[in-house]
Amino acid sequence: MKVFMPNQDNCDRISQLLGSCEPAKSWQMLYLYTVLYITGFGAAGIRPCVSSFGADQFDERSKDYKTHLDRFFNFFYLSVTVGAIVAFTLVVYIQMEHGWGSAFGALAIAMGISNMLFFIGTPLYRHRLPGGSPLTRVAQVLVAAFRKRHAAFSSSELIGLYEVPGKHSAIKGSGKIAHTDDFRCLDKAALELKEDVINPSPWKLCTVTQVEEVKTLVRLVPIPACTIMLNVILTEFLTLSVQQAYTMNTHMGKLKLPVTCMPVFPGLSIFLILSLYYSTFVPLCRRITGHPRGASQLQRVGIGLAVSILSVIWAGIFERYRRNYAISHGYEFSFLTAMPDLSAYWLLIQYCLIGIAEVFCIVGLLEFLYEEAPDAMKSIGSAYAALAGGLGCFAASILNSIIKSVTGNPKKGQPNWLAQNINTGRFDYLYWLLAVLSVINFCAFLYSAYRYKYRSEQKHGNDYEVMENKLYDSPI
């Protein structure tokens, strides 16, 4: 393992913070990026599919279907949180005691065991029948709409909007979807002209259901897009809060917790909140909203975004206090020295708030996307949530780069907001900026949620039942 890493013999904690350790060789960086991208590729295959596959196991005909689905997504996110807690505690311990090779090896063994258990259970699963590539169908609609962009809805050559006869859809795993008036430009993909009767092509003529699938995906975009800001805050907390904790006392009685374990507390708060969700939060929300499950999916996303604003506001308030405390007590330039009288556990307030935000927002979003996505595109709906998380990380990196380049004045000796010495930097300004951006984002979400209509509120042609189309293989 050492051959893939730069020499760490003279790289202590101070050298790491000052950036004076031996840099990695070009081939070592190439190896690192290759492995990271392979890991990301694997995660991209798992994350959008595992939640939708788990939700597929419940029978839509059951009277308790909605309740089971709601509990499943809470349990799913609880499992993800437990994994994060183990990563920030047990894996960190293995790394500190036995090195990176042992830590990654332990993860590889755990992943191997999980794969084995998954495949052992394959005969018991309920499988949605494959309906072909959803991305291909989306591409067909876009290409067909573009090719017929000059066709008029009142043309003498027009036969009508194309749909297969009967009550079943041409797409396996999907019921028929009635035509809607949104995004009329996409309807041109379903315009059946006289020439299409002679030589029909899926790249020139699509069914109404296929067009409506694409319309549904477009309608969904604003909701997960509004959660990108929450993921920006999560990313900033995971990095900035650790730097704050380095300057503070991390003792819990006689036990001193490693600073690298601080991100475990959001996971612990999520674990606690999910454990109390049905006994505490649902009855309380039910009294306010009147909703049988406490809140609708979009209401839960909105609650999460609102709480995330509170978390970043508190972070700004506390960081201002922490910085002023450091300066007034002579720690302005001693940012590597922990202040013994200022506990790092004040950070738990923002951690708990962001944990509450995650429970409401992310879990509500996963359930919302699963239920609202077209029948044969459930994994794409779930992928929207994962995409929002990834874009949040990219947005945080871009925001940090912009702040470093436009704040501060090196010629006058004024550090930027994200200076290495956080006692002279202005993390609090960044938190206030995030708060302002979050408020704007929340207003955009309220507008998008107000305009959105759930699929159950839309009129579906002939009330096609999903199960009539035999969308699933029963377990053996």
VEXDREN-2710 file (C-alpha; in Angstrom, 1 decimal):
% VEXDREN-2710
k/r/px/py/pz
1/MET/0.0/0.0/0.0
2/LYS/2.9/2.4/0.8
3/VAL/4.1/2.3/-2.8
4/PHE/0.9/4.1/-3.9
5/MET/1.4/6.9/-1.3
6/PRO/4.0/9.7/-1.0
7/ASN/6.5/9.5/1.7
8/GLN/4.9/10.3/5.1
9/ASP/7.9/10.0/7.4
10/ASN/8.3/13.8/7.9
11/CYS/4.6/14.6/7.5
12/ASP/3.2/15.4/11.0
13/ARG/-0.1/17.2/11.8
14/ILE/1.5/20.7/11.5
15/SER/3.1/19.8/8.1
16/GLN/-0.3/18.6/6.9
17/LEU/-2.1/21.7/7.9
18/LEU/0.6/23.9/6.4
19/GLY/0.7/21.9/3.2
20/SER/4.5/21.2/3.5
21/CYS/4.3/17.4/3.1
22/GLU/5.9/15.6/0.2
23/PRO/3.5/15.9/-2.8
24/ALA/2.2/12.8/-4.6
25/LYS/3.9/11.7/-7.8
26/SER/1.9/12.1/-11.0
27/TRP/1.4/8.3/-11.4
28/GLN/0.2/8.1/-7.8
29/MET/-2.4/10.7/-8.4
30/LEU/-3.5/8.9/-11.6
31/TYR/-3.9/5.7/-9.6
32/LEU/-5.9/7.6/-6.9
33/TYR/-8.3/9.3/-9.4
34/THR/-8.8/6.0/-11.2
35/VAL/-9.8/4.2/-8.1
36/LEU/-12.0/7.0/-6.9
37/TYR/-13.8/7.2/-10.3
38/ILE/-14.3/3.4/-10.3
39/THR/-15.8/3.7/-6.8
40/GLY/-18.0/6.5/-7.9
41/PHE/-19.1/4.5/-10.9
42/GLY/-20.1/1.6/-8.6
43/ALA/-21.9/3.9/-6.3
44/ALA/-23.8/5.4/-9.2
45/GLY/-25.1/2.0/-10.1
46/ILE/-26.1/1.2/-6.5
47/ARG/-27.6/4.3/-5.1
48/PRO/-30.3/5.1/-7.6
49/CYS/-31.4/1.4/-7.8
50/VAL/-31.3/0.1/-4.3
51/SER/-34.0/2.4/-2.9
52/SER/-36.4/1.9/-5.8
53/PHE/-35.7/-1.9/-5.9
54/GLY/-36.5/-2.1/-2.2
55/ALA/-39.7/-0.1/-2.6
56/ASP/-40.8/-2.4/-5.5
57/GLN/-41.1/-5.2/-3.0
58/PHE/-44.4/-3.8/-1.6
59/ASP/-47.7/-4.6/-3.2
60/GLU/-49.6/-1.5/-4.6
61/ARG/-52.9/-3.3/-4.0
62/SER/-52.4/-3.5/-0.3
63/LYS/-54.4/-1.0/1.8
64/ASP/-51.3/-0.3/3.9
65/TYR/-49.1/0.3/0.8
66/LYS/-48.5/4.0/1.5
67/THR/-47.6/3.3/5.2
68/HIS/-45.2/0.5/4.2
69/LEU/-43.6/2.7/1.6
70/ASP/-43.1/5.5/4.1
71/ARG/-41.6/3.3/6.7
72/PHE/-39.3/1.6/4.1
73/PHE/-37.7/4.9/3.0
74/ASN/-37.2/5.9/6.7
75/PHE/-35.6/2.5/7.4
76/PHE/-33.5/2.7/4.2
77/TYR/-32.0/6.0/5.2
78/LEU/-31.5/4.7/8.7
79/SER/-29.4/1.9/7.3
80/VAL/-27.4/4.5/5.3
81/THR/-26.9/6.5/8.4
82/VAL/-25.7/3.4/10.4
83/GLY/-23.1/2.8/7.6
84/ALA/-21.9/6.4/7.9
85/ILE/-21.6/6.0/11.7
86/VAL/-19.5/2.9/11.3
87/ALA/-17.3/4.7/8.7
88/PHE/-16.6/7.6/11.0
89/THR/-15.9/5.4/14.0
90/LEU/-14.8/1.8/13.4
91/VAL/-13.2/2.4/10.0
92/VAL/-11.4/5.6/11.3
93/TYR/-10.2/3.5/14.3
94/ILE/-8.8/0.8/12.0
95/GLN/-7.1/3.4/9.9
96/MET/-5.5/5.1/12.9
97/GLU/-4.3/1.8/14.4
98/HIS/-3.4/-0.3/11.4
99/GLY/-3.2/2.1/8.4
100/TRP/-5.1/2.9/5.2
101/GLY/-4.6/-0.6/3.7
102/SER/-6.4/-2.3/6.6
103/ALA/-9.2/0.2/6.6
104/PHE/-9.9/-0.2/2.9
105/GLY/-9.5/-3.9/3.2
106/ALA/-12.1/-4.0/5.9
107/LEU/-14.5/-2.1/3.7
108/ALA/-13.8/-4.5/0.8
109/ILE/-14.6/-7.5/3.0
110/ALA/-17.9/-5.8/4.2
111/MET/-18.9/-5.0/0.7
112/GLY/-18.2/-8.6/-0.4
113/ILE/-20.4/-10.0/2.5
114/SER/-23.2/-7.6/1.6
115/ASN/-23.1/-8.7/-2.1
116/MET/-23.2/-12.3/-1.1
117/LEU/-26.3/-11.8/1.1
118/PHE/-28.0/-9.8/-1.6
119/PHE/-27.5/-12.6/-4.2
120/ILE/-28.6/-15.3/-1.8
121/GLY/-31.9/-13.5/-1.4
122/THR/-32.5/-13.1/-5.2
123/PRO/-35.1/-15.9/-5.4
124/LEU/-37.2/-14.1/-2.7
125/TYR/-37.3/-10.7/-4.5
126/ARG/-40.2/-9.2/-6.4
127/HIS/-38.8/-8.1/-9.8
128/ARG/-40.2/-5.4/-12.0
129/LEU/-40.3/-6.6/-15.6
130/PRO/-37.7/-4.8/-17.7
131/GLY/-39.2/-2.4/-20.2
132/GLY/-36.1/-1.5/-22.2
133/SER/-33.7/1.4/-21.7
134/PRO/-35.5/4.4/-20.3
135/LEU/-32.8/6.7/-21.6
136/THR/-33.4/5.3/-25.1
137/ARG/-37.1/6.2/-24.8
138/VAL/-36.2/9.7/-23.7
139/ALA/-33.8/10.1/-26.6
140/GLN/-36.5/8.8/-29.0
141/VAL/-39.0/11.4/-27.8
142/LEU/-36.5/14.3/-28.1
143/VAL/-35.3/13.2/-31.6
144/ALA/-38.9/12.6/-32.8
145/ALA/-40.0/16.0/-31.5
146/PHE/-37.1/17.7/-33.1
147/ARG/-37.7/16.0/-36.5
148/LYS/-41.3/17.1/-36.4
149/ARG/-40.7/20.6/-35.0
150/HIS/-42.2/22.2/-38.1
151/ALA/-45.3/20.0/-38.1
152/ALA/-48.5/21.8/-37.1
153/PHE/-51.1/20.5/-34.8
154/SER/-53.8/21.5/-37.4
155/SER/-52.0/20.0/-40.4
156/SER/-54.1/18.2/-43.0
157/GLU/-51.6/15.4/-42.8
158/LEU/-52.3/14.9/-39.1
159/ILE/-54.1/11.7/-38.1
160/GLY/-53.9/12.4/-34.3
161/LEU/-51.8/11.7/-31.3
162/TYR/-50.4/8.2/-31.5
163/GLU/-51.1/5.5/-28.9
164/VAL/-51.4/1.8/-29.1
165/PRO/-54.9/0.3/-29.0
166/GLY/-56.2/-1.5/-26.0
167/LYS/-55.7/-0.8/-22.3
168/HIS/-52.1/-1.9/-22.0
169/SER/-49.1/0.3/-22.7
170/ALA/-46.5/-0.5/-25.4
171/ILE/-43.9/-0.2/-22.6
172/LYS/-43.4/-3.2/-20.4
173/GLY/-43.5/-2.2/-16.8
174/SER/-45.6/0.8/-17.4
175/GLY/-49.3/1.6/-17.4
176/LYS/-50.8/4.0/-19.9
177/ILE/-50.6/7.7/-19.1
178/ALA/-53.2/10.1/-20.3
179/HIS/-52.2/13.1/-22.4
180/THR/-51.5/16.4/-20.6
181/ASP/-51.3/19.9/-22.0
182/ASP/-47.8/20.8/-20.6
183/PHE/-44.7/21.0/-22.8
184/ARG/-46.6/21.0/-26.0
185/CYS/-43.4/21.0/-28.0
186/LEU/-42.8/17.4/-26.8
187/ASP/-46.3/16.4/-28.1
188/LYS/-44.9/16.7/-31.6
189/ALA/-43.1/13.4/-31.0
190/ALA/-46.6/11.7/-30.9
191/LEU/-48.0/13.5/-33.9
192/GLU/-49.1/10.7/-36.2
193/LEU/-48.9/11.9/-39.8
194/LYS/-50.0/10.0/-42.9
195/GLU/-46.4/9.2/-43.8
196/ASP/-46.0/7.5/-40.4
197/VAL/-48.5/4.8/-41.3
198/ILE/-46.3/3.6/-44.2
199/ASN/-43.0/3.5/-42.4
200/PRO/-43.4/3.9/-38.6
201/SER/-40.1/4.5/-36.7
202/PRO/-39.7/4.8/-32.9
203/TRP/-37.2/7.7/-33.7
204/LYS/-39.9/9.6/-35.5
205/LEU/-43.2/8.5/-33.9
206/CYS/-43.7/7.9/-30.2
207/THR/-46.7/6.9/-28.1
208/VAL/-48.5/9.4/-25.9
209/THR/-47.4/7.4/-22.9
210/GLN/-43.8/7.6/-23.9
211/VAL/-44.1/11.4/-24.4
212/GLU/-45.8/11.7/-21.0
213/GLU/-42.9/9.8/-19.4
214/VAL/-40.5/12.5/-20.5
215/LYS/-42.9/15.2/-19.4
216/THR/-43.1/13.7/-15.9
217/LEU/-39.3/13.6/-15.7
218/VAL/-39.1/17.3/-16.7
219/ARG/-41.8/18.2/-14.1
220/LEU/-39.8/16.5/-11.4
221/VAL/-36.6/18.4/-12.0
222/PRO/-37.3/21.6/-9.9
223/ILE/-37.9/19.7/-6.7
224/PRO/-34.6/17.8/-6.4
225/ALA/-32.9/20.8/-7.8
226/CYS/-34.0/22.8/-4.8
227/THR/-32.3/20.2/-2.5
228/ILE/-28.9/20.9/-4.0
229/MET/-28.5/23.8/-1.5
230/LEU/-29.0/21.4/1.4
231/ASN/-26.2/19.2/0.1
232/VAL/-24.0/22.2/-0.2
233/ILE/-24.5/22.9/3.5
234/LEU/-23.9/19.3/4.3
235/THR/-20.6/19.3/2.4
236/GLU/-19.4/22.6/4.0
237/PHE/-20.3/21.2/7.5
238/LEU/-18.3/18.1/7.0
239/THR/-15.1/20.1/6.2
240/LEU/-15.5/23.4/8.0
241/SER/-16.8/21.9/11.3
242/VAL/-13.8/19.7/11.5
243/GLN/-11.5/22.7/11.2
244/GLN/-13.5/24.4/13.9
245/ALA/-13.2/21.4/16.1
246/TYR/-9.4/21.4/15.8
247/THR/-9.4/24.8/17.7
248/MET/-11.7/23.5/20.5
249/ASN/-11.8/21.1/23.4
250/THR/-13.0/17.7/22.2
251/HIS/-12.9/16.0/25.6
252/MET/-16.0/14.2/26.8
253/GLY/-15.2/13.7/30.5
254/LYS/-11.9/11.8/30.5
255/LEU/-12.4/10.6/27.0
256/LYS/-10.9/12.6/24.2
257/LEU/-12.6/12.0/20.8
258/PRO/-10.5/12.4/17.6
259/VAL/-11.6/15.4/15.6
260/THR/-12.1/13.1/12.6
261/CYS/-15.0/11.5/14.5
262/MET/-16.9/14.8/14.8
263/PRO/-18.9/14.2/11.6
264/VAL/-20.4/11.1/13.3
265/PHE/-22.7/13.3/15.4
266/PRO/-25.0/14.2/12.4
267/GLY/-25.4/10.5/11.8
268/LEU/-26.2/9.9/15.5
269/SER/-28.8/12.7/15.5
270/ILE/-30.4/11.2/12.3
271/PHE/-30.4/7.8/14.0
272/LEU/-32.2/9.2/17.1
273/ILE/-34.7/11.3/15.1
274/LEU/-35.6/8.3/12.8
275/SER/-36.0/6.2/15.9
276/LEU/-38.5/8.7/17.3
277/TYR/-40.0/9.7/14.0
278/TYR/-43.3/7.7/14.3
279/SER/-43.7/8.2/18.0
280/THR/-43.0/11.9/18.2
281/PHE/-42.7/13.8/14.9
282/VAL/-45.6/12.2/13.0
283/PRO/-48.3/12.8/15.8
284/LEU/-47.0/16.4/16.2
285/CYS/-47.0/17.1/12.5
286/ARG/-50.4/15.4/12.1
287/ARG/-52.0/17.9/14.6
288/ILE/-50.6/20.8/12.5
289/THR/-51.1/19.6/9.0
290/GLY/-54.0/17.1/9.3
291/HIS/-52.1/14.7/7.1
292/PRO/-52.5/11.0/8.1
293/ARG/-48.8/10.4/7.9
294/GLY/-47.9/13.8/9.5
295/ALA/-47.0/15.6/6.3
296/SER/-47.1/15.1/2.6
297/GLN/-43.9/14.4/0.7
298/LEU/-43.4/17.9/-0.5
299/GLN/-44.2/19.3/3.0
300/ARG/-41.5/17.1/4.5
301/VAL/-39.0/18.3/1.9
302/GLY/-40.0/21.9/2.8
303/ILE/-39.6/21.3/6.5
304/GLY/-36.2/19.9/5.9
305/LEU/-35.1/22.9/3.9
306/ALA/-36.4/25.3/6.5
307/VAL/-34.5/23.5/9.3
308/SER/-31.3/23.6/7.2
309/ILE/-31.6/27.4/7.2
310/LEU/-31.8/27.3/11.0
311/SER/-28.7/25.1/11.1
312/VAL/-26.6/27.4/9.0
313/ILE/-27.8/30.5/10.8
314/TRP/-26.7/28.9/14.1
315/ALA/-23.4/27.9/12.6
316/GLY/-22.8/31.5/11.6
317/ILE/-23.7/32.8/15.1
318/PHE/-21.5/30.3/16.9
319/GLU/-18.5/30.7/14.5
320/ARG/-18.6/34.5/15.2
321/TYR/-18.6/33.7/18.9
322/ARG/-15.8/31.1/18.5
323/ARG/-13.6/33.5/16.5
324/ASN/-14.1/36.4/18.9
325/TYR/-13.3/34.2/21.8
326/ALA/-10.1/33.0/20.2
327/ILE/-9.0/36.5/19.5
328/SER/-9.9/37.9/22.9
329/HIS/-8.1/35.0/24.7
330/GLY/-4.8/35.3/22.7
331/TYR/-5.4/32.4/20.2
332/GLU/-5.6/34.5/17.1
333/PHE/-2.4/33.1/15.6
334/SER/-2.4/29.8/17.5
335/PHE/-5.0/28.1/15.4
336/LEU/-3.3/24.7/15.9
337/THR/-3.8/24.9/19.7
338/ALA/-7.1/23.7/21.1
339/MET/-8.8/26.2/23.5
340/PRO/-9.4/24.2/26.7
341/ASP/-12.3/26.3/27.9
342/LEU/-14.4/26.2/24.7
343/SER/-16.1/22.8/24.1
344/ALA/-16.4/21.5/20.6
345/TYR/-19.8/20.0/21.5
346/TRP/-21.4/23.4/20.9
347/LEU/-21.1/22.2/17.3
348/LEU/-23.7/19.5/18.1
349/ILE/-26.5/22.1/17.8
350/GLN/-25.8/22.7/14.1
351/TYR/-25.2/18.9/13.6
352/CYS/-28.5/18.0/15.2
353/LEU/-30.4/20.6/13.1
354/ILE/-28.8/19.4/9.9
355/GLY/-29.7/15.9/10.9
356/ILE/-33.3/16.8/11.3
357/ALA/-33.2/18.5/7.9
358/GLU/-31.8/15.4/6.3
359/VAL/-34.5/13.2/7.8
360/PHE/-37.3/15.3/6.5
361/CYS/-35.8/16.5/3.3
362/ILE/-33.9/13.5/1.9
363/VAL/-36.3/10.8/3.0
364/GLY/-39.3/12.8/1.8
365/LEU/-37.5/13.4/-1.5
366/LEU/-36.7/9.7/-2.1
367/GLU/-40.3/8.7/-1.5
368/PHE/-41.6/11.6/-3.6
369/LEU/-39.4/10.7/-6.5
370/TYR/-40.3/7.0/-6.3
371/GLU/-44.0/7.6/-6.3
372/GLU/-44.0/10.4/-8.9
373/ALA/-41.6/8.9/-11.4
374/PRO/-43.1/7.0/-14.4
375/ASP/-43.8/3.3/-13.7
376/ALA/-40.9/2.1/-15.8
377/MET/-38.5/4.8/-14.7
378/LYS/-38.4/4.5/-10.9
379/SER/-34.6/4.2/-10.8
380/ILE/-34.2/7.5/-12.8
381/GLY/-36.5/9.2/-10.3
382/SER/-34.2/7.9/-7.4
383/ALA/-31.2/9.0/-9.4
384/TYR/-32.4/12.6/-9.3
385/ALA/-31.7/12.5/-5.5
386/ALA/-28.2/11.1/-5.9
387/LEU/-27.5/13.6/-8.7
388/ALA/-28.6/16.5/-6.4
389/GLY/-26.2/15.2/-3.8
390/GLY/-23.3/15.1/-6.3
391/LEU/-24.1/18.6/-7.7
392/GLY/-24.2/19.9/-4.1
393/CYS/-20.6/18.7/-3.6
394/PHE/-19.5/20.3/-6.9
395/ALA/-21.3/23.5/-6.0
396/ALA/-19.6/23.6/-2.6
397/SER/-16.2/23.2/-4.2
398/ILE/-16.9/25.9/-6.8
399/LEU/-18.3/28.3/-4.1
400/ASN/-15.2/27.8/-2.0
401/SER/-12.9/28.5/-5.0
402/ILE/-14.8/31.7/-5.8
403/ILE/-14.6/32.9/-2.2
404/LYS/-10.9/32.2/-2.0
405/SER/-10.3/34.2/-5.1
406/VAL/-12.5/37.2/-4.5
407/THR/-12.2/37.7/-0.7
408/GLY/-9.2/39.0/1.2
409/ASN/-6.3/41.1/-0.1
410/PRO/-2.8/39.4/0.0
411/LYS/-1.1/42.7/-0.8
412/LYS/-2.6/44.3/2.3
413/GLY/-2.2/41.1/4.4
414/GLN/-5.9/40.5/4.6
415/PRO/-6.7/36.8/4.6
416/ASN/-9.6/35.4/2.6
417/TRP/-12.7/34.0/4.4
418/LEU/-11.4/30.4/4.2
419/ALA/-7.9/31.1/5.3
420/GLN/-5.8/28.2/6.7
421/ASN/-5.8/30.1/10.1
422/ILE/-9.5/30.1/10.7
423/ASN/-9.1/32.5/13.6
424/THR/-8.2/35.2/11.1
425/GLY/-10.5/33.9/8.4
426/ARG/-14.2/34.5/8.3
427/PHE/-16.0/31.2/8.3
428/ASP/-19.0/33.1/9.8
429/TYR/-19.3/35.2/6.6
430/LEU/-19.5/32.0/4.5
431/TYR/-22.2/30.7/6.8
432/TRP/-24.2/33.9/6.5
433/LEU/-23.8/33.7/2.7
434/LEU/-25.1/30.1/2.8
435/ALA/-28.1/31.3/4.9
436/VAL/-29.0/33.9/2.3
437/LEU/-28.7/31.5/-0.6
438/SER/-30.7/28.9/1.4
439/VAL/-33.6/31.4/1.9
440/ILE/-33.6/32.2/-1.8
441/ASN/-33.6/28.5/-2.5
442/PHE/-36.4/27.9/-0.1
443/CYS/-38.6/30.5/-1.8
444/ALA/-37.9/28.8/-5.1
445/PHE/-38.9/25.5/-3.6
446/LEU/-42.2/27.0/-2.3
447/TYR/-43.0/28.2/-5.8
448/SER/-42.2/24.9/-7.4
449/ALA/-44.1/22.9/-4.8
450/TYR/-47.1/25.2/-5.1
451/ARG/-47.2/24.6/-8.9
452/TYR/-46.6/20.9/-8.8
453/LYS/-49.5/18.4/-9.1
454/TYR/-49.1/14.9/-7.8
455/ARG/-49.7/12.1/-10.3
456/SER/-52.7/11.0/-8.2
457/GLU/-54.3/14.4/-8.8
458/GLN/-53.9/14.1/-12.6
459/LYS/-56.5/12.3/-14.7
460/HIS/-55.1/9.0/-16.0
461/GLY/-56.8/7.6/-19.1
462/ASN/-59.4/4.9/-18.2
463/ASP/-57.9/4.6/-14.7
464/TYR/-55.5/1.9/-15.8
465/GLU/-54.4/-0.3/-12.9
466/VAL/-50.7/-0.9/-12.7
467/MET/-51.2/-4.5/-11.7
468/GLU/-53.4/-5.2/-14.7
469/ASN/-50.3/-4.7/-16.8
470/LYS/-48.5/-7.5/-14.9
471/LEU/-45.5/-5.2/-14.1
472/TYR/-43.8/-7.7/-11.8
473/ASP/-42.4/-11.2/-11.7
474/SER/-43.5/-12.8/-8.4
475/PRO/-40.8/-14.3/-6.2
476/ILE/-40.1/-18.0/-6.8
END
